[in-house]
Amino acid sequence: MKFSRIAAILAVLALAACNTVAGVGEDITGASRLVQGGLGGGGY
């Protein structure tokens, strides 16, 4: 019983960490596209 509870908490934390990393990646992508567009590059 206690092991399954710990496993569930770890699973939730892992998913939260993945979502955070994905969010940071999107922020970096957005910023780089903004800079690229400002420099006259071929932005998407």
N, C-alpha and C positions, 0 to 999 in steps of 0.2 A: 504493500500500500504506500509506504513512504517513498520507495524507489520510483514508483510511477508518478508520484507528485513532483519529485525532483526532476524527472525526465520531462514532464510537461512544462515546468518552469524554464528549463534549459531550452526547450524547443521554442517557446515564446520569445525568449531573449535572443536566440539565434535569428528568428524571423525579424525581430525589431532591428537587430544589427544590420541585416541584409537590406532592409528598407532604408535605413539611415545611409548606408554606403551608396545605394542606388540614388537617393535624393541628392547627395553631395556630388555624385557623378553628373547628374542632370544639371545642377547648378554650374559646375565647371564647364560643361558643354555649352550652356546658354551664354555664359560670360565670354567664352572663346569665340563663339559665333558673333556676339555683339562687337567684340574687338576686331574680328576679321572684317565685318561689315563696315566698321568705322575706318579701317585702313584701305578700303576699296577692294578687299578680297572677294572672292566668289562665295559669299555666304549662302547657306541653305535656306 
